[in-house]
Amino acid sequence: MRDFAAIDFETANEWPSSVCSVGVVVVRGGCVVDRLYSLIHPEPEYYSWFCRRVHGLGPEDTEAAPVFPRVWERIAPAVAGLPLVAHNARFDEGCLRAVFRVYQMDYPKYVFLDTLAASRRHFGRLLPNHQLQTVAAACGFDLTRHHHALADAEACAAIALRIL
């Protein structure tokens, strides 16, 4: 696969609509042509201790951030017509659908592909697990800032280029 957009969301709490950051890596012709990252003012607007521990973001980081529709205005043209690729796509697609519902936006027919499922098929039992950092390493990508949305999207793009 040579044309796609890798995407990763981080959430503020247990609600899938509470996206607080997004990273997107656009790949065309097998080359990265664009990287987009934004903090997002989450909805609902509170941070769980668990999510803060995972990604390190809190209300002080996103209080002045744009709401999702403003962020998506910038991302939508970059990903138009491309399949979206995510590691554990069920989570990221669920977030995207949920936040579109919250803001009463019409959801385009995005096609999601999953590098987690692809990793299980490709590597099978050769890996101790199929977590993003493990699969990224197996694909030659050094994921040093795990749970930063752009770093995770970059890792996902590297995986997709290797095994999709």
N, C-alpha and C positions, 0 to 999 in steps of 0.2 A: 504494500500500500504506500502510495507516494503523495497523496493529497488528503489532508485531514487537519483537524484542529484538536489538539489535546487540551483538556480542561480539568481544573481542580477547584473545588470549593472548600472553604473552611467555614464552620458554623459556630455561632455564639452560644448556642444551647441545644437542647434535645429536639427542637423543632427544625425540620428540614428547610423551612423558609427563612431561618435566621442566618442566612449567609452573611459573613462579615469580611470575607476576602475571596477574590477569584484570580486565578492565573490561567492564561490561555497561550498556547504556542501553536502558531499556524505553520503548517508544512505544505509546501507545494513543490512538486517535482522531486520529492525526497529531501528537500532542503528547508531549514527553518527560515521563514521569510518575515515573521513578525512575532513579537512577544508582548502580551498585554497583562498588566497587573493592576488591581485596584483594591483598596479597602472599601467596605460597603457598610453603611449604617444599617444594622440588622433589624429585622422585624420577626418576632417580637424582640424588643430592645432590652435584653439582659444577658449577662454572661454566666454560664454555669462554671463552677470550679473545675469540673472535669475538662471542659473545652479549653478553658484558659490554660490549664496545665499542658494540654496537648500542643496548642499552637502559640501560646504566649500573648495572644491579643486580648485586649480588654476595652471597656468603654472609653478610656482615655485615648485609645488609638482610633476609634471610629466615630466619636461624637461629632466631628466636623466632616466626616466622609459623606459622599453622595449616597442617595438611596438607590436601590437596585435599578429602577427604570433608567436613571441617568447613566449608570455604568453600562447597562446593556445597549444603550444607544451607540456607544463607542465599539462594543464587541460585535454586535449583530452583523454589521457589514463585513467585518473581517472573517467571520465564520460562515457567511451565506453560501449555501450550496455544498458545504463540506460535511462529511460525517464527523461527529464529535467522539473523541476517544478519551476514556477515563479508566483509571485503575479502580476496580469495583464500581463500574458504571451505574449500577443500581443506586448507589448513594448519590452520585453527582447528578444523574438524571432526575432522581427524586427531589433533590434540592432545587434544580432548575424548574421543574414542573410546579413545585410548591410555591416558589417565590413569584412565578408568573401568576398563579392563582391569587396570592395575597394582593398583588397590585392590579388584578383584573386585566391582565394583558393577554392577548391572543397568543396561544402557544403554537409556534411553527412546528412542522413535522420533522424535528431533528432526529436523525438516525444516530444512535449511540452504539459504539463498539467497546468491548471490555478487554483490557489488557490482562486483568486478573484471570478471566476465563481462558484467554489465549495462552497465558503462562502455564496454567495447569495442563492444557493440551500439549504445549510445546516441550516443557521441561519435565512434566510428570513428577516422579519421585527423585529426580536428580537434585532438586533443591530442598533444603530443610523446611521451607515454608514459601508461600507465594506473596508475602508482603511486598509493598512497593520497593523498599530499600533493598531487599534481597534480590528481587527480579532485576532491578536496575543494575545492581552490581554484576549479576550474571550476564547482563547485556553490555557491560563495559562502561556504565555511567556511574559516576561517584555522586551520590545524593547526600550532600553534606548539610543541607538545610531542610531536612524532612519536616513536613507540616507547614512549610511556607508555600502558599498556593502556587506561586510561579515556579519554584524549585520542583514541586511535585508534578506540575504540568510538563516541565522540561524532562523529568525522568520518564514520565508516561510517553512522551513523544519519542524518546530514545528507545524505549521498549517496543513501541508500535513499529518504528522503522526497522527494528531487528526481527520481530517475530510475527507481525501481521502481514 
